[in-house]
């Protein structure tokens, strides 16, 4: 493949902030056009990115002959129809996570993706963060051995009553809101990549603050989750707990622990401070887990912005996706990977509603 893939992005929030600079940082892609529903944000994004070619009609956008690849970065409830339409139009598709709203939608998207020669992928770019690349290397090199137990936990203050409101859709389950779909989705993907597919789940999924005052003073009902605790068994026999809460006051913490026959990974941070260490059997003491260092093949230096870590991870994922466009294999997250995350989220919600342990059928 010599000509660059001509890329069109639908959605100018995360799409303009992360997808656009990531495509521009990787050789083999050419960002051509933007599509957005609202004219003002679309115009601002286009001006900031220097893109004159814009559209507000996504259905027409995905059929354009001058686009090879459609990048979907819209609200979750639109993913299924846009993905299916783009594939039907003969386009390669990159879809933001979470993949879909329901298991039925996910099953249709998997069937469509696996029945075509077109390249498809889902944006679990966190796999390419320096720390997670290092974790994966340690696990795959045999540093853990037989895995006994895994615990991952995160806290934040995004939904504490003292914080200002987020976008209204974040508080609505039917629009893909909540933090199982948000932060936890990345963890569910990464954990299943390393330790096997989740086959059964017991969970408590909660909405701690059921009403929220928006910026205009209007109060809305909240049915999306801000707090969850999942107990999971994988097809490799691993026991995993995953806890997430954004209902704390001035809190920000991350915990990642893996215990196995050959070694341990332990990462603990509060307010950004803490350690990442590993220990192999025979070590006298734990040693630091050094983040993986990998530069972009293009040599492009990303500007030091708040989003630069996400742009870098996304760009590395796009680099690794390139073989797929020539019919080769690529280590990028598949549509089935996205569907597997959706299945766990659905099972967790059913468990929390009273179903107890829920087995996942694929």
N, C-alpha and C positions, 0 to 999 in steps of 0.2 A: 504494500500500500504506500503510494507516494504522495497523493493529494491529501491535504488535511481534511478531517471530518468537519463538516460545517454544522455548527451547533446553534440550536435555538432554545432559549430558556423560557419556561412558563413560570411566572411568579417573580416578583422583583423585591421581595424582602430578603430572605435567606439566599435566594437565587442571585441577587445582585451583590450581596455582602460576601458570600463564600464561593458559590459555583462559578460566577463570572471570573474572578481573579484566579481561581484554581485552573480553569480551562486555559487561561492566558499564560499560565506558568508552565504548561506542558506542551512539548512539541507533538504535533499530530492532530491538534484540535484548533479550530478557528471559530471564535465566537462571532456569530453573524447577526442575530436578531433577538429581541426581547418581546415577551407577550405578558400583559398584565390587565387585570379587570378594571382597575381604577386609573383614570387618566393622569391625575397629579403625581402619585408615586411612580407611575410608569415614566412620565416625562423627566422626573428628577433622577431616576436611576439611569435612564438613557443618556442624559446630559453628563452625569458623573462618570459614566463608563465610556463616553464618546461613541455611542451607538445610535445611528440615525434610523435604523430599520426597526420599527416597533409595530405591534398589533394589539388589539383588544379582543380579538375573536380567536380563542384557542382552537376551536374545531376546524377553522380554516388554516390556522397556523401549522398544525401537525401534518397537513397534507401538502405543504409547499415543496415543490420540486428542488428548490435550492437549499434544503436542509436535510442533513443525513442523520442527525442525532437530536432527539428531544430530551431536555432535562426538565423534569417535573418537580417543582418546588412549591406547590400550592398547598392550601389546607387539605387535610387528609381525606375529607369526604369527596374530593374531586379526583383523587389518585386513580381509582379503578377505571372510571370512564375515560380519562385522558390517556392512561397507559394502553388500554385496549384499542382506542382510536388511533394512537400513534403506531402501534404494532400493525394494525390493519392497513395503515397507510405506508407500510414498508420502512418504518424508521427504527433505528436503534434507540433504546430508551434507558435513561438513568432516572430512577424514581427515588425521591426522598423517603426517609423513614419517618414514621412507621408506614409500612406498605399499604395498609388498607384499614377499613373500619370493622369488617366482619370476616369470619372464616369463609363464608361463601364467596365473597369478593376475592379473597386470597387464593382460593382453590382455582377460580377462573383465571386469575393472573398467572399462576404457576403453569396451568395447562397451556395457556397461550404462549408463554415464554419458552416452554420446553418443546413446543411443536414447531418452532421457527428456527431458522439459521441466523436471525438477527441477534445482535448482542444486547443483553439486558443486564441490569445490575441495580442494587439498592444501596443507598448512601449510609452505610454503617462505617463512616470514615474514621471513627474513633479507634478502630483496629490499627490504624496507622499512626497513632500518637507515639512519641518516642518511648514512653513508659510501657504502653501495651505491646509494642513490638518487642521490647525486652522481656516482658512477661511471657509472651508466646514463644520466644526463643528458648527461654529457660525450661518451659514445660516440654516443648518438642524435642529438646536435647536430652530429655530423661531426668532433668533436675528434680522433678517431683516423684517419679516412679508411679506406683499405684496410688491413686488419689483417694484419701480418706475423707476429707471434709473441705468445703469451700464456703467462705462467708464474705459477702460484699455488702457494704452499707454506705449510704450517702444521706447527708442532711443539708438543707439550705433554708433561707428565710423568705423565699419568693411569695408565699401565700400567708405569711403571718399578718394579722390584722393591722399591724403598724406599717406595713409596706404598701406602697401605691399599687393600684390594680394593673394586671396584665391585660392583653387583648381579650375581648369577651369570649372568643371561641375557646380559649384555654380552659374555661370553666364549664364547658359543655361536652358531655360524653358523646353526643351524636355528631359532634364536629371534630372528634379526635383529640379533645383536650385531656388534661390530667398528666400525671407524671409516670404512670406505667407506660403510656404511649411516648412520654418525653424522655427523661433521663434513664429510666429503667430499661427502655427498649434497647439502648446501646449495650447495657450490661447483659441483657438476655441474649443478645447476639454473640457477644464476646465469650460468655460462659459456655454457650452451646458449641462454639467453634473449638474451644479447648477441651471440654470435659464431656461432650456427647449431648445428644438431643434429650430434652426434658420429656419424660414419659408420664409423670404424674405430679400433681401440684395440690398443696393445701395452702390456703391464703386467707389473710384478712386485709381487705382493701377499703379504705375509709375516706370520707369527706369530712374533715374536722370543722371547717367553717362553711356552713351551708348557704350563706348569703354574702354577697359582695357588693360594696358600693363602687360604682364605676366613676371615671373622671368627671362625668357630667352630673354626678349625684344620684343617678338612677341605680336602685338596688336590683340585682339579678339573682336568681336561684342558681346554686352551684351543685352539679351532680357528678362532676369529674373528681378524680381522686387526688388528694395531696399527700396521702400516707399509705404505705402498703408494706406488708411482710409476707414473703413467699418462702415456703419450704418445698424443695423440689428434689425429685429423684431422676437420674439420667439413665440412658440405655447402657452406659458403661458402669453403672452401679454407684455413681458418685452422689453424695448428699450435698445439696447446696442450699444456703439461705441467702436471700436478697431482700434487704430492707431499704426503703426510700421514704423520706419525708421532707417536704418543703414548708412545713408549718411551724418551724422553730423561730425563736427570736434571736437575731444577729448570730446565726450559726452557719458554719460552712465546714463540713467534715467529709472525709473519704476514708473508708477502710476496705482493704483487700487482703484476704488471708487464704492461703492454700496449704493444706497439711497432707503430706504423703509419705510413702515408705522410704523415699530417697532424699527428701528435703522439704523445705518450707519456704513460702513467700509470705512476707508480712509488710504491708504498707499501711501506715496510719497517719492521717493529717487532720489538723484542726486549724481553721483560719489560715490555710496554706502552709502551715508549719508542721514538720514531721519527717519521718524517715521511710525509706523504701529499702528493705534488706532481703537477702536470701541466705539460706543455710543448706549446704549439702551434708549428708551423713559423713562424719569424719572431720568436719570443720570444727575448729576449737571455738569459733564465735561467728555470728552472722556477718556477712559482708555486704556493702552497699550494692543495690541493684542499679547498675549504670544504664541510663536511658540509651536506647539505640540511636545511633547517629547515621542518618542517611540524607544526603543532599539531593535536591532535584536534579535530574539529568540535564535539564536545560541550563542549569547554573544560575537561574533567576533568584535574586535575593528578595524575599518578601518584606514589605514595609512593616515596621514594628507597631502594628495595630492590635487592638484587643482581639480581633477575629483572626489574627495571623496563624495561630496554632491550628484552627479549624481549616483555614485555607491550605496550609501546608499538608495536613493529613489528607484532605480531599485531593490535592494535587498528586500526592504519592499514590493514592488509590487509582486515580485516572491513569497514571503511568503504568501501573500493573494491569490495568484493564486493556491496554492497547493490543495484546496478542489476540483477544477475542474477536477483533474486527477482521482478522485474517483467517478466522476459523480455528484458531488455537485455543488452548485452555488458559484461564486467568484465575488468580486467587481472590478475585473481587467477590463481595457478598452477592449471592444469587437471589432471584425472586423467591425461590424456595426457602432460602435463609430468612427472608423477610416474613414469609408465611409461617415459618416455625416460631418466630417471635410472636406473631399474632395469635397463634394457637395457645401459647402459654398465657398471654394476657387474657384471652377469653376464658381459659380454664381457671385462672386466678379469680376472675370476677364471679364465675359460677360457684367456685368453692366458697368465696366470701359470702355469697348470697344464701348459703346453707347446704351446699352439695357435699361438703367435706372434702375428702381426697377425690380429685378428678383425674381420671386417666385420659391421656391424649392419644387419639387415634389419627394416624396419618394415612 
